[in-house]
Amino acid sequence: MTQQDTAGSRTRENDAAFSRVLANTAWLLGGKGIGGILSLFYLAIVTRSLGVADFGRFALVLSTAQAISVLVTFESWQIIVRFGQRHLISGDAHALNRLIRFCVLIDIGSAAVGCLIAAAVTLLLGPFFGWSPELRSQALLFCAAMLIGIRSTPTGLLRLFDRFDTGSVAETMVPVGRMIGAAVVLATGPSITAFLIVWAAAEIFCAAAYWVLALRAGRGRIGSWGAGRFLAARTENPGLLRFLTATNLSTTLNAVGKQVAVLVIGLFVGPAGAGLYRLANQLSQSLTKISGLLSRTIFAELARASASESAGQMQALFGRMNRLALITGASIVALILIVGKPILVLVAGEAFAGAYPLLVLLGIAASIDLVGVSFSPLLMATDRAGTSLRITFVTTLMLLGLLTLLLPRFGTVGAAYSSLATSVVGFLLMGWASRRALRRA
């Protein structure tokens, strides 16, 4: 094969990888797009029927459950995608099955630990959040439902087999379930309890759908469920425990930092302030949802390129995705500035109009995260999860420090500025680390 033919082959491989990222993101975005539209409706139902104070209490329950979930949940989908690629390429289905069983055990163990933490948190912090004894019990049950609904392992299976289309179908179960349930609650009598039941049922239903679809997609390709001991996965996948620890801590620090902001606001400012902050954060995240979707599809392609030892393909894909993310992030900032306030008032009503400054600041912060969407997947795919962890640790400490300084003086706006500053610093550090990783690759 001539040098020209080799270059042409590499170009076609790069184009194919980029096309798969866009196609898979489109599938995820289709599911998330449906969810985003439905979320505007069920958010409107919840905010308008509960009011600012009760929505704040509802938001604090959700944030508590999500914070505990990300604290104990391992990103087992990343393990499946990162290490499963090699077993898939080599055709060792039984080794893949042992890896799957190892991840399932991790998910079950993390759910059990999470329930114990939830019991302690609801007992100790419930009074500070203004929760009644009844609401504390309901919060504990809701946390348990969230933890039972962990769907990381089946998500990894669908992404390993490049079935992002099927995953998008399962993902729609949450917004569809919430929308139907919210409409029923609105008709029968709105209350925090009723909405918590609906949200919990949607999570469990979504997890069940993920497992059914993942097992169907993996039929005939995931080996025997009795083939050897699952603990053998530790030796069959060198670096597994190191990758598991680093990715879990990184994701935990990143996600907990964001959820803790709502909880800290609830402690310092009260449920109403926490409700305004969560609403603004949820709307800003809805507008920048594509960042999370791109991250998942990029990681799958970078892991495939890493398993094939194709550094050139990683570099080409990284550059193209950065340009796409920059254009998308700038467009979203413009969208927030132009139509952010009308959307906020339309969804939640005039009582929540005070959340607009928060929406602008948090939206810009989320857009910065979007522009750097390729950084973390590249570090994980090139066995530099530890670097990502150290940077996330620094930015989380920075966020908590800024919250301590700014929240007492400036209230919820101070918390939003803290998130924005942390996003800028995280973007710079992750960008520097990613370019170093590419040069070494």
C-alpha positions, -999 to +999 in steps of 0.1 A: +000+000+000+014+034-010+018+064+014-011+081-004-033+051+000-024+049+037-032+086+042-065+081+023-074+052+045-067+072+077-088+101+064-117+077+058-113+062+093-113+097+108-144+107+088-161+075+098-153+081+135-165+117+134-197+106+116-204+080+142-200+106+169-225+129+152-249+101+144-248+087+179-251+121+194-281+127+172-297+096+185-291+106+221-302+142+214-334+129+199-342+112+232-330+141+252-348+165+229-381+148+237-371+149+273-361+186+271-395+195+257-414+175+282-393+188+310-405+223+303-441+211+307-436+191+339-414+218+354-442+242+348-467+219+365-444+214+395-433+250+400-467+265+395-486+240+416-461+239+446-450+275+447-415+288+455-411+275+491-425+240+485-407+237+452-375+245+471-382+216+495-389+193+466-356+205+449-337+198+481-350+162+482-340+157+445-305+173+451-299+152+482-308+120+463-287+129+433-257+139+455-258+106+473-263+087+440-232+103+424-212+099+456-216+061+458-223+052+421-193+040+401-192+049+364-194+013+354-205+022+319-171+037+313-155+005+325-176-015+300-168+007+271-131+012+280-121-024+287-149-042+268-136-029+235-106-052+237-127-083+245-151-074+216-122-070+192-106-103+203-139-121+203-136-132+240-173-131+250-168-149+283-142-124+294-167-097+285-193-114+306-170-116+336-164-078+332-202-072+331-208-093+363-180-074+380-197-041+372-232-054+383-217-063+417-202-028+420-236-013+412-254-034+438-228-027+464-229+011+458-267+011+461-265-006+495-239+018+508-260+047+494-291+037+513-271+038+546-258+073+537-292+084+528-306+073+562-279+094+580-283+124+558-321+127+560-319+122+597-292+148+604-299+174+577-337+171+573-344+196+601-320+222+587-338+220+553-372+226+569-384+190+563-411+176+585-406+141+599-430+128+572-410+145+545-377+131+559-391+095+556-403+102+521-369+116+512-352+084+524-375+063+503-369+085+473-331+082+477-335+044+479-356+043+447-329+065+429-302+041+440-322+010+430-326+026+396-289+026+388-285+019+351-248+024+344-239-012+334-267-016+308-259+018+295-223+007+289-234-024+271-255-004+247-227+020+240-202-008+236-223-023+209-228+011+193-266+010+201-270+046+210-304+046+192-317+019+216-303+038+246-321+070+235-354+050+236-347+038+272-337+073+282-370+088+272-387+067+299-378+092+326-393+124+310-423+105+296-430+089+330-426+123+348-448+140+323-476+115+326-473+113+363-472+151+368-504+154+347-521+128+369-509+146+401-521+179+388-556+165+382-558+146+415-542+170+439-506+184+438-482+177+467-445+171+473-453+135+482-471+128+450-444+143+428-417+123+446-436+091+439-438+100+402-401+109+400-391+076+417-413+055+396-399+070+364-363+062+375-371+026+383-391+021+350-362+036+330-337+013+347-358-017+338-361-006+302-323-002+300-317-037+312-343-053+289-329-035+258-292-041+268-296-078+272-315-080+239-287-060+221-260-083+237-277-116+229-251-140+216-222-116+222-218-114+260-209-150+267-221-173+295-233-159+328-216-189+345-182-187+327-157-184+355-155-162+385-164-125+380-134-115+402-111-127+374-120-095+356-095-077+378-066-097+363-080-099+328-083-062+325-050-046+336-055-012+352-092-019+359-091-010+396-070+021+390-094+033+362-124+024+383-112+045+413-100+075+393-131+078+371-155+073+401-138+099+422-136+124+393-173+120+385-182+121+421-163+152+428-176+170+397-213+160+403-213+163+440-198+198+438-228+209+417-254+192+438-238+204+471-243+240+459-280+235+461-278+219+495-255+246+508-279+273+495-307+255+513-288+256+546-277+293+543-306+309+523-335+285+528-357+264+505-369+293+484-333+303+474-324+267+468-355+263+445-346+294+425-310+282+421-320+246+411-346+259+386-320+282+369-294+254+369-319+229+354-329+252+326-293+261+318-283+224+318-313+217+295-300+242+270-265+227+271-275+191+273-256+183+242-223+186+261-231+154+281-243+136+250-211+145+230-190+134+259-205+099+260-202+094+222-167+109+220-154+086+248-167+056+230-149+065+198-117+076+216-117+043+235-121+024+202-092+044+187-070+037+218-078+000+217-067+000+181-036+021+189-046+048+164-031+081+178-037+099+146-074+092+146-076+104+183-059+137+174-081+143+143-113+135+162-103+157+191-096+187+169-129+184+150-150+180+181-134+210+197-143+232+168-179+219+168-182+224+206-169+260+204-195+270+178-223+252+198-213+268+231-212+303+217-247+298+201-262+286+234-248+316+253-265+339+227-297+319+230-297+323+268-292+361+266-319+365+240-347+342+251-336+330+285-359+352+306-391+347+285-385+309+287-380+311+325-412+331+331-432+310+306-422+278+324-423+288+361-443+320+362-434+355+374-428+342+410-395+327+396-384+357+375-357+364+401-338+333+389-329+350+355-295+364+367-287+329+379-298+314+346-274+337+327-244+329+349-250+292+352-258+290+314-224+306+306-207+282+330-224+252+314-214+265+279-178+267+289-181+231+301-195+223+266-166+239+248-142+216+267-164+185+263-136+165+246-110+170+274-121+145+300-130+116+275-095+120+259-078+118+293-098+087+303-093+070+269-055+075+271-052+060+306-048+094+322-079+092+344-057+101+374-049+135+358-086+142+353-092+132+389-065+156+402-079+185+382-115+178+393-103+176+429-087+211+426-118+226+409-142+210+435-122+225+464-122+258+446-160+257+442-165+249+478-141+276+489-158+302+467-192+291+480-180+296+516-167+332+507-194+344+483-226+328+494-229+345+528-222+379+513-241+378+479-266+349+483-275+328+454-258+351+429-226+345+447-231+307+443-236+312+405-204+333+402-186+305+421-198+280+395-188+302+366-152+308+380-148+271+386-158+263+351-133+287+337-104+273+358-115+237+350-116+244+313-080+259+313-065+230+333-083+202+314-073+218+281-037+220+291-037+183+303-055+171+271-030+187+248-001+172+267-018+138+265-022+142+227+015+151+223+026+120+242+002+098+223 
